[in-house]
Amino acid sequence: MSFRTFLFAVLLTAAASSQAIAANAGFMVLREPRPDGQAPVEVGVWYPTDAKPAFMPLGSWGHTVAAGAPIVGERLPLIVMSHGNGGFFGGHADTAQALAEAGFVVAALTHPGDNYKDQSRATAMADRPAALSALIGWMLESSPLKARIDPEKVGAFGFSSGGFTVLAAAGGEPHLSRMPGHCLAHPKNFDCKLTAGHPIPAGSLTAKWVHDDRIKAVVSAAPALGFTFGKNGLKGIKAPIQLWKAADDEILPGDDYAEAVHRDLGRPHDYHVVEGARHFDFLTPCDTAPPGASQALCESAPGFDRRAFHRTFNAAVTRFFTDQLVAPAKPLPKG
């Protein structure tokens, strides 16, 4: 099935495959405590509600939500979200809104040490799955919404460095020792420029990767460092995977990222290559242009309609999580 045919099919079936328990999305920003006096983690939370929503700006984009509204539903599935390098919790606001409207609780963290304000731990990759697992624990055990979440229905969504994060958190074992050889061959790739300026901390090369078997489904979009897993490094992932690649990815070009994961998984998974898409087309469409160097976050290739793509992307992501977490799990196509 071609990608365009798939997207058309998704649009026709998205309504039928969602839970449709609430009309709208609620939204709040929470602070997840951390031990040892560290600053709390900023967490954006979207959830189903019947309250009337309104458009709310969020960074250079926005979402249509009912801020602080009462939650609707019981034993709701949870999706945790991991943003890319230098991002923040709101990078996928429209996708989170779509999931909330379909009956999911969505919790997206701003990664400590790797966000738009603080790059001090930008290459400490082992920090990321540990932070995502801690977020799952906090949402299930201590958050204000804990009583409404089904602990048996947890999924993870990630983009770029976040796409790497969700694969590692779900059981992947990356080998960062593969970085020097990769960067010798591809010194102009973003990951190689980043590690040249921010060398990977020595402790991260030997750190134990945190895995969380509560994650029952994974969506990974344009995953960074896909080549670091290899076939053996992906064997520990038991959850079903939906994998996305931007065909014209200018940040992580070539076959060492999403394509490497696709090639090395060795089992059926849901793989999509988006023709005409660049790396940042997986981010929420922009309403206002960000200043300076951040303008690239909002730019798509001529002729590529990011808003149209997101309608189908959000429907596909929602359908996947619904099929795997809510409805009886459906077999995935062979990747």
C-alpha positions in Angstrom: 0.0 0.0 0.0 1.4 3.4 -0.9 1.8 6.1 1.7 -0.9 8.3 0.1 -3.3 5.4 0.0 -2.6 4.6 3.6 -3.3 8.2 4.6 -6.6 8.2 2.8 -7.6 5.0 4.6 -6.6 6.5 7.9 -8.8 9.5 7.4 -11.8 7.3 6.5 -11.3 5.1 9.6 -9.9 7.4 12.2 -13.3 8.2 13.8 -14.2 4.6 14.0 -10.9 3.6 15.6 -10.8 6.3 18.4 -12.5 6.0 21.7 -14.5 9.2 21.2 -15.3 9.5 24.9 -15.0 13.3 25.1 -15.5 16.1 22.7 -12.4 18.2 23.5 -9.0 18.4 25.0 -8.2 19.8 28.4 -4.7 21.1 29.3 -2.5 21.9 32.3 1.1 22.4 33.1 2.4 20.4 36.0 5.7 20.2 37.9 7.1 16.7 38.5 9.3 16.8 41.6 12.9 15.4 41.4 15.1 14.1 44.2 18.1 15.8 45.8 16.7 19.3 45.5 16.9 19.4 41.7 14.5 21.7 39.8 11.2 20.0 39.0 10.5 18.8 35.5 8.0 20.8 33.5 5.2 18.6 32.1 2.5 19.6 29.7 -0.6 17.4 30.1 -3.5 17.0 27.7 -6.6 14.9 28.6 -10.2 14.4 27.5 -12.8 16.9 28.7 -16.3 18.0 27.8 -15.5 21.7 28.6 -15.5 24.2 25.8 -12.0 24.8 24.4 -10.3 27.9 23.0 -7.2 28.5 21.0 -4.1 29.0 23.2 -0.7 30.1 21.8 2.2 27.8 22.8 5.6 28.9 21.6 5.5 29.5 17.8 2.3 27.5 17.5 -0.7 26.7 19.5 -3.5 24.3 20.4 -7.2 24.4 21.0 -7.8 23.3 24.6 -9.8 23.9 27.7 -7.2 25.0 30.2 -7.6 23.5 33.7 -11.0 21.9 32.8 -12.3 18.8 34.5 -11.1 15.4 33.1 -13.7 13.0 31.6 -13.3 9.2 31.7 -11.9 6.4 33.9 -9.0 4.0 33.3 -7.7 6.2 30.5 -4.6 5.1 28.5 -1.5 7.2 29.0 0.9 8.5 26.3 4.3 10.0 27.4 6.0 12.3 24.9 9.7 13.0 24.4 10.8 16.0 22.3 13.9 16.5 20.2 17.2 18.1 21.0 16.7 21.7 22.3 12.9 21.4 22.4 10.2 21.7 25.0 7.0 19.9 26.1 4.9 21.7 23.6 6.7 20.6 20.4 3.9 18.2 19.4 0.9 20.1 20.8 -1.5 19.3 18.0 -0.7 15.6 18.1 -1.2 15.6 21.9 -4.5 17.5 21.4 -5.7 14.9 18.9 -4.8 12.0 21.3 -6.6 13.7 24.2 -9.7 14.2 22.0 -9.6 10.5 21.3 -9.6 9.6 25.0 -5.9 9.5 26.0 -4.0 11.3 28.7 -0.8 12.7 27.2 2.1 13.8 29.4 5.0 15.6 27.6 8.1 16.6 29.6 10.7 19.3 29.0 13.9 17.2 29.2 16.2 18.6 32.0 19.5 19.6 30.4 18.3 19.2 26.9 15.8 21.9 26.0 15.7 25.3 24.4 16.9 27.1 27.6 19.5 24.6 28.8 21.8 22.4 26.7 24.1 21.4 29.5 23.2 17.7 29.1 22.3 17.7 25.4 24.5 14.7 24.7 24.0 12.8 27.9 21.6 10.4 26.1 21.2 8.0 29.0 19.5 10.8 30.9 16.6 10.8 28.5 15.0 7.3 28.9 15.6 7.6 32.7 13.6 10.8 32.7 10.8 9.3 30.6 10.5 6.3 32.9 10.4 8.6 35.9 7.6 10.6 34.2 5.6 7.4 33.8 6.0 6.5 37.4 5.0 10.0 38.6 1.9 10.1 36.3 0.7 6.7 37.5 1.6 7.1 41.2 1.6 10.7 42.3 0.2 13.1 39.6 -3.2 14.8 40.0 -4.5 12.5 37.3 -3.2 9.2 38.7 -6.7 7.9 39.6 -7.9 8.3 36.1 -5.1 6.4 34.3 -4.9 2.7 33.5 -1.4 1.6 34.4 -1.7 -1.3 31.9 -2.2 1.0 28.9 1.0 3.1 28.5 2.5 4.2 25.2 5.4 6.4 24.3 5.8 9.0 21.4 9.1 10.6 20.5 10.7 12.7 17.8 14.3 13.0 16.8 16.3 12.6 20.1 12.9 11.8 21.5 12.5 9.1 18.9 15.8 7.6 20.1 14.6 8.0 23.7 11.4 6.0 23.3 13.2 3.2 21.6 15.7 3.0 24.4 13.1 3.3 27.1 11.1 0.5 25.6 14.0 -1.9 25.7 16.5 -0.8 23.1 20.2 -1.0 23.9 22.2 1.6 21.9 25.9 1.5 21.6 27.3 5.0 21.6 30.7 3.7 20.8 29.5 3.6 17.2 29.5 7.4 17.1 33.1 8.1 16.2 33.0 5.9 13.1 29.7 7.4 12.0 30.9 10.9 12.5 34.2 10.2 10.6 32.0 9.3 7.6 29.4 12.0 8.2 31.0 15.0 10.0 28.4 17.5 8.7 25.4 15.6 10.1 23.7 17.4 13.0 24.4 14.7 15.5 28.1 14.9 14.7 28.2 18.7 14.9 26.4 18.5 18.2 28.7 16.0 19.8 31.7 17.9 18.4 30.6 20.9 20.4 29.2 19.0 23.3 31.2 15.7 23.7 29.3 12.8 25.1 30.0 12.6 28.8 32.3 9.8 29.7 29.7 8.4 32.1 27.1 8.2 29.4 29.3 5.8 27.4 29.1 3.2 30.2 25.8 4.2 31.8 23.2 1.5 32.2 20.2 2.3 30.0 16.9 2.5 31.8 14.1 0.4 30.3 10.5 0.5 31.3 8.3 -2.6 30.5 5.2 -0.5 31.3 5.5 0.9 27.7 3.2 -1.2 25.6 3.4 0.7 22.3 5.9 3.1 20.7 5.7 5.8 18.0 9.2 6.9 16.9 9.4 9.8 14.4 12.8 10.6 12.7 14.7 8.9 15.5 18.2 10.2 16.1 21.2 7.8 16.5 19.2 4.9 15.0 22.4 3.3 13.8 23.7 2.9 17.4 21.2 0.1 18.1 21.9 -2.5 15.5 20.0 -5.8 15.3 21.0 -7.0 18.7 20.3 -3.6 20.3 16.7 -3.7 19.1 15.9 -7.3 20.2 14.8 -6.1 23.7 11.9 -4.0 22.4 8.8 -6.2 22.7 6.2 -3.4 22.2 4.7 -2.8 18.8 6.4 0.1 16.9 5.2 2.7 14.5 8.2 4.3 12.8 8.3 7.5 10.7 10.9 8.9 8.3 11.0 12.2 6.5 12.1 11.4 3.0 14.0 14.7 2.7 15.4 14.9 6.2 18.1 17.6 6.1 19.0 17.2 9.8 19.4 13.4 9.9 19.9 12.5 6.3 20.5 9.2 4.7 19.9 5.7 6.0 21.6 5.8 9.4 18.5 6.9 11.4 14.9 5.8 10.9 16.0 3.6 8.0 18.6 1.8 10.2 15.9 1.1 12.8 13.6 -0.2 10.1 16.3 -2.4 8.6 17.5 -3.8 11.9 14.2 -4.4 13.7 13.8 -7.8 12.2 10.0 -8.1 13.0 6.8 -6.6 11.7 6.3 -2.9 12.4 4.4 0.0 11.0 6.8 2.0 8.8 6.1 5.2 7.0 8.3 7.3 4.7 6.8 10.8 4.2 7.6 12.0 0.7 8.6 15.7 0.6 8.9 16.0 4.3 11.9 17.6 6.1 13.0 16.8 9.7 10.9 19.5 11.5 7.7 18.7 9.6 6.9 16.4 12.5 6.7 19.4 14.8 3.3 21.2 15.2 2.6 23.6 12.3 3.7 27.2 13.2 1.3 30.1 13.6 4.1 32.7 14.1 7.7 32.6 12.9 10.3 32.1 15.6 13.2 34.5 15.8 16.7 34.0 14.4 18.1 30.5 13.9 14.9 28.8 15.1 13.1 29.8 11.9 14.1 26.4 10.4 11.6 24.8 12.8 8.7 26.3 10.8 10.0 26.0 7.3 8.8 23.2 5.0 9.9 22.5 1.4 8.0 24.4 -1.3 4.8 22.4 -2.1 4.8 20.5 1.2 1.6 21.3 3.3 2.6 20.6 6.9 -1.0 21.2 8.2 -2.4 18.7 5.7 0.3 16.2 6.7 -0.5 16.7 10.4 -4.1 15.9 9.9 -3.1 12.5 8.5 -0.1 12.0 10.8 -2.2 12.7 13.9 -4.9 10.4 12.7 -2.4 7.6 12.0 -0.7 8.0 15.4 -4.1 8.0 17.2 -5.2 5.0 15.3 -2.0 3.1 16.1 -2.2 3.8 19.9 -5.9 3.0 19.9 -5.4 -0.3 18.1 -2.5 -1.3 20.4 -3.7 0.0 23.8 -7.4 0.3 23.7 -8.9 -2.1 21.1 -7.6 -5.7 20.8 -4.1 -5.4 19.5 -3.9 -5.7 15.7 -1.1 -7.4 13.9 1.4 -5.0 12.3 2.3 -5.1 8.6 5.7 -6.5 7.8 8.2 -3.6 7.7 
